[in-house]
Amino acid sequence: MTQPSLFGKVAVLMGGRSAEREVSLRSGSGILKALRDRGVDAWPFDPGVRSLAELAAEKFDRAFIALHGRFGEDGTMQGVLEHLGIPYTGSGVMASAVSMDKVMTKRIWIAEGLPTPRHVRLDESSDWKKVEDELALPLIVKPAHEGSSLGIERVQARGMLKEAYERARRFDESVFAEAFIDGLELTCAILDIAGRPTALPLVRIIAPGAEYSYENKYFSKETVYLCPSGLEPDLEEKIKADALKAYEVLGCRGWARADIMLRGADNRAFLLEMNACPGMTDQSLVPMAAREMGIDYGELCLMILGTAALNNEKVRP
C-alpha cells in the first residue's frame, strides 16, 4: 500500500456549476473524509464558488475529480489541470469530452461493433411521427450531455414525443431519442488495478416502476441494488468484456462506469453510456461493486487517487 503522505497535497474537486452540483458535493465529501481518515493531506475545492486562480495558487500536487456533469466531467476541468500541471484522476480531456456526449459515444461504439440501442437526434424540424415509427413505442428521450438521469423521459403514447423533446431541451440543446430496451438495468464499474483496466462485478438495479430517475437514484429507499447481480457467470463475463472494450475504445483511464440494459427477450446486452467520473455517494454503484471484491470505500479512494495522471501517462507517488 502506498504511503498516503507521498500523495502530497491533494485537491478534492467537488460542487461545480452543473445541474449535478448537489450530488457532486455528496461524492466529494465522502472522498475527502475517506482520504483524510487514511492520512492523506486532502483539501476541498469547489470551482463553483472559487476561482481557477485560487486553484493554481494552492499548489496542489494532484487532484481527485469528484465533479459530475458539465464543467467537471466533460474535459473542461481536465484541460485546466493539464495546463496547471496537476495530475488528476479519471479520463483525459478528449475521453472525458467524448464520454459526456452520449451521441458521440454511440457513434464510436457502433463503429467498433459494440451493441447500443438505436437512436435518432432530435431538433425542432424533426418528423416526430417518423421517429416514433422508426424506434417504436415506448421510446426514451435524453439530453446528450447530462448525467444522473436528468431530463430523461419515457414516451409511452403517440403524439407525446415533441413535448418530451421540449422538456429535455431545458437541460441541453442537444437531445436524442433512443429505442427502449425492456429488461434488466445493470452497471459495470471499471477500475485500473496495477495499471490494468479491470471490470468489477455487475450491479443490478431494480427501481420503483422500472424508472431509475434522479429521485430514485439518489433519494429513494425503495430502489434495490443486487451485487452479485444474479446473472449466469458466462453472461456476466460477456457483458463485462463489452464494458471493458467500450471503456478502452473511448480512451478512458483510471476508472469509469458503464450503464447497460439486458434485453429480457434474448439476454442481449446494450451499452447506454459511459460515466467518466461516477458518483461516490453512500448510494453509488462503484463503491458497491468494489465492496463485492473486498475493496472498502477508503481503499477504493486511495486506489483511484493512485491513478492520477497527466497526458495519459500514469503518475505514481
C-alpha positions in Angstrom: 0.0 0.0 0.0 1.3 3.4 -1.0 2.2 5.7 1.9 -0.6 8.4 2.0 1.9 11.2 2.7 3.6 10.5 -0.7 0.5 11.8 -2.5 1.3 15.3 -1.4 -1.3 18.0 -1.1 -4.5 16.8 -2.8 -7.4 18.8 -4.0 -10.8 17.1 -3.9 -12.7 19.0 -6.6 -16.4 19.0 -5.8 -19.6 21.0 -6.3 -19.0 22.9 -9.5 -21.7 24.6 -11.6 -23.5 21.8 -13.3 -27.1 20.5 -12.6 -25.4 17.7 -10.6 -23.8 20.1 -8.1 -25.5 18.7 -5.0 -24.7 15.1 -5.9 -21.1 16.2 -6.5 -20.9 17.8 -3.1 -22.0 14.5 -1.6 -19.5 12.5 -3.6 -16.7 14.9 -2.7 -17.5 15.0 1.0 -17.3 11.2 1.2 -14.0 11.1 -0.7 -12.5 13.9 1.4 -13.3 12.2 4.7 -12.0 8.8 3.4 -8.7 10.3 2.3 -8.2 12.3 5.5 -9.0 9.3 7.6 -6.2 7.5 5.9 -3.7 10.2 6.4 -3.8 12.0 3.0 -3.3 15.8 3.1 -6.6 16.4 1.3 -8.5 19.7 0.9 -11.9 20.5 -0.6 -12.0 22.8 -3.6 -15.3 24.0 -5.1 -14.8 25.6 -8.6 -18.4 26.7 -8.4 -17.5 29.3 -5.8 -13.7 29.7 -6.0 -11.7 30.9 -9.0 -9.2 28.9 -11.0 -6.6 31.4 -10.0 -7.1 30.2 -6.4 -6.7 26.6 -7.6 -3.3 27.4 -9.1 -2.2 29.4 -6.0 -2.9 26.5 -3.7 -0.1 24.5 -5.3 -1.8 21.1 -5.2 0.3 18.0 -6.1 -2.7 16.1 -7.5 -6.4 16.3 -7.8 -9.3 13.9 -7.2 -12.1 15.0 -9.5 -15.5 14.4 -7.9 -17.2 16.8 -10.2 -20.2 15.5 -12.1 -21.7 16.8 -15.3 -20.7 19.8 -17.3 -17.5 21.9 -16.5 -16.2 18.9 -14.5 -16.8 15.7 -16.3 -16.7 16.9 -19.8 -13.0 17.7 -20.3 -13.2 21.3 -19.2 -11.6 20.8 -15.7 -9.3 18.2 -17.1 -7.9 20.8 -19.6 -7.4 23.3 -16.7 -5.5 20.7 -14.7 -3.4 19.8 -17.7 -2.5 23.5 -18.1 -1.6 23.8 -14.4 0.4 20.6 -14.5 -1.6 18.9 -11.7 -2.1 15.2 -12.2 -5.8 14.2 -11.9 -8.0 11.2 -11.5 -10.1 9.8 -14.3 -10.0 10.2 -18.1 -8.1 12.8 -20.0 -9.5 15.8 -21.9 -10.7 14.0 -25.1 -12.1 10.8 -23.5 -13.9 12.9 -20.9 -15.5 15.2 -23.6 -16.5 12.2 -25.8 -17.9 10.2 -22.9 -20.0 13.2 -21.8 -21.6 13.3 -25.3 -23.9 10.3 -25.5 -24.4 10.6 -29.2 -20.7 10.8 -30.0 -20.1 7.9 -27.6 -22.7 5.8 -29.6 -21.1 6.7 -32.9 -17.7 5.3 -31.6 -19.3 2.2 -30.1 -21.3 1.5 -33.3 -18.1 1.9 -35.4 -16.3 -0.6 -33.1 -19.1 -3.2 -33.3 -20.4 -2.7 -29.8 -24.1 -3.0 -29.1 -26.0 0.2 -28.2 -29.7 1.0 -28.7 -30.8 2.6 -32.0 -31.2 6.4 -31.8 -32.2 9.5 -33.7 -31.1 13.0 -33.0 -33.9 15.5 -32.4 -34.4 19.1 -33.3 -37.3 21.5 -34.0 -37.5 20.2 -37.6 -37.8 16.5 -36.6 -40.5 14.5 -38.2 -42.0 13.3 -34.8 -44.3 10.6 -36.4 -41.4 9.2 -38.4 -39.2 9.0 -35.3 -42.0 7.2 -33.4 -42.4 4.7 -36.3 -38.6 4.2 -36.6 -37.9 3.5 -33.0 -41.3 2.2 -31.9 -43.1 3.0 -28.7 -42.2 3.2 -25.9 -39.0 5.1 -26.6 -36.6 7.2 -24.4 -35.8 10.9 -24.8 -32.4 12.0 -23.4 -30.3 15.2 -23.2 -27.0 14.3 -24.8 -24.8 16.0 -22.2 -26.4 15.4 -18.8 -25.9 12.6 -16.3 -27.7 11.3 -13.2 -30.8 10.6 -15.3 -31.5 14.3 -15.5 -34.0 15.2 -18.3 -34.6 11.5 -19.3 -38.2 10.7 -20.1 -40.0 7.6 -21.4 -42.5 8.3 -24.2 -45.4 5.9 -24.0 -48.0 7.3 -26.4 -48.1 8.7 -29.9 -48.1 12.4 -30.2 -46.1 12.9 -27.0 -42.6 12.9 -28.4 -42.3 16.6 -29.2 -43.4 17.6 -25.7 -40.8 15.3 -24.2 -38.2 16.8 -26.5 -39.1 20.3 -25.4 -38.7 19.3 -21.7 -35.4 17.7 -22.4 -34.2 20.9 -24.2 -34.4 22.7 -20.8 -31.4 20.7 -19.8 -29.4 20.6 -23.0 -29.5 22.0 -26.6 -28.6 18.5 -27.9 -31.4 15.9 -27.5 -31.9 12.4 -28.9 -34.5 9.7 -28.9 -33.4 6.1 -28.2 -35.1 2.7 -28.6 -36.5 1.4 -25.3 -34.9 -1.8 -24.1 -37.2 -3.9 -22.0 -35.2 -5.9 -19.5 -32.7 -5.6 -16.6 -30.8 -2.5 -15.8 -27.1 -3.1 -15.0 -24.0 -1.2 -14.4 -20.3 -2.2 -14.7 -17.7 -0.3 -12.9 -14.1 -0.3 -14.3 -11.1 0.4 -12.2 -7.4 0.5 -13.2 -5.8 -2.0 -10.9 -2.0 -2.3 -11.1 -2.1 -0.4 -14.4 -4.7 -2.7 -15.9 -8.4 -1.8 -16.5 -10.5 -4.3 -14.6 -14.2 -4.8 -14.8 -15.8 -5.1 -11.3 -18.8 -7.3 -10.5 -22.0 -6.1 -12.2 -24.7 -4.4 -10.1 -28.3 -5.0 -11.0 -30.7 -2.1 -10.3 -34.4 -2.6 -9.5 -36.1 0.8 -9.3 -39.7 1.6 -8.4 -41.8 1.4 -11.5 -38.7 0.4 -13.5 -37.8 4.2 -13.5 -34.2 4.8 -12.4 -34.8 8.6 -12.2 -32.8 11.2 -10.4 -35.0 10.9 -7.4 -34.9 7.0 -7.4 -31.1 7.1 -8.0 -30.2 9.3 -5.1 -33.0 9.6 -2.6 -35.4 6.7 -2.8 -35.2 4.0 -0.2 -37.3 1.7 -2.5 -34.6 1.2 -5.2 -32.9 -2.2 -4.8 -29.3 -3.0 -5.8 -28.1 -6.5 -6.3 -24.4 -7.3 -6.2 -23.7 -10.1 -7.1 -26.2 -9.4 -9.9 -27.6 -13.0 -10.0 -26.8 -13.4 -13.8 -25.3 -16.6 -15.1 -21.5 -16.4 -14.9 -20.8 -16.7 -18.6 -23.4 -14.0 -19.4 -21.9 -11.6 -16.8 -18.4 -12.2 -18.1 -19.6 -11.4 -21.7 -21.2 -8.1 -20.5 -18.0 -7.2 -18.5 -15.9 -7.8 -21.6 -18.1 -5.5 -23.7 -17.9 -2.8 -21.0 -14.1 -3.1 -20.9 -13.9 -2.7 -24.7 -16.3 0.2 -24.5 -14.0 1.9 -21.9 -10.9 1.3 -24.0 -12.2 2.5 -27.4 -13.3 5.8 -25.8 -9.8 6.2 -24.4 -10.9 6.2 -20.8 -8.4 5.7 -18.0 -8.3 5.4 -14.2 -11.9 4.5 -13.6 -15.4 4.8 -15.1 -18.8 3.1 -15.1 -20.8 1.8 -18.0 -24.6 1.7 -17.8 -26.2 -1.3 -19.6 -29.6 -2.7 -20.4 -30.0 -6.5 -20.7 -33.0 -7.3 -23.0 -35.3 -9.8 -21.5 -36.4 -11.4 -24.8 -32.9 -12.7 -25.7 -30.5 -11.8 -23.0 -28.7 -9.4 -25.3 -26.9 -6.5 -23.5 -26.9 -3.0 -24.8 -24.5 -0.2 -23.7 -26.2 3.0 -22.8 -23.5 5.4 -21.7 -20.0 5.7 -20.1 -19.7 7.8 -16.9 -16.1 9.1 -16.8 -16.5 10.4 -13.3 -19.0 8.2 -11.5 -20.8 9.0 -8.3 -19.2 8.2 -4.9 -22.1 8.9 -2.6 -23.4 6.4 0.0 -25.8 5.1 -2.6 -23.3 5.0 -5.5 -22.6 1.9 -7.6 -18.8 1.9 -7.9 -18.2 1.5 -4.2 -20.9 -1.2 -4.1 -19.1 -3.2 -6.8 -15.7 -2.6 -5.2 -17.0 -4.0 -1.8 -18.0 -7.2 -3.6 -14.3 -7.5 -4.5 -13.2 -6.9 -0.9 -12.2 -3.3 -1.5 -13.7 -0.9 1.1 -14.6 2.7 0.4 -11.4 4.2 1.8 -9.1 1.8 -0.1 -11.1 2.5 -3.3 -10.5 6.2 -2.9 -6.7 5.6 -2.4 -6.6 3.3 -5.5 -8.4 5.9 -7.7 -6.1 8.7 -6.4 -3.1 6.5 -7.2 -4.1 6.5 -10.9 -3.9 10.3 -11.2 -2.1 11.3 -14.3 -1.2 14.0 -16.9 -1.2 13.5 -20.7 -2.3 9.9 -20.4 0.8 8.8 -18.6 0.4 7.2 -15.1 1.9 9.2 -12.3 2.7 7.2 -9.2 3.9 8.5 -5.9 
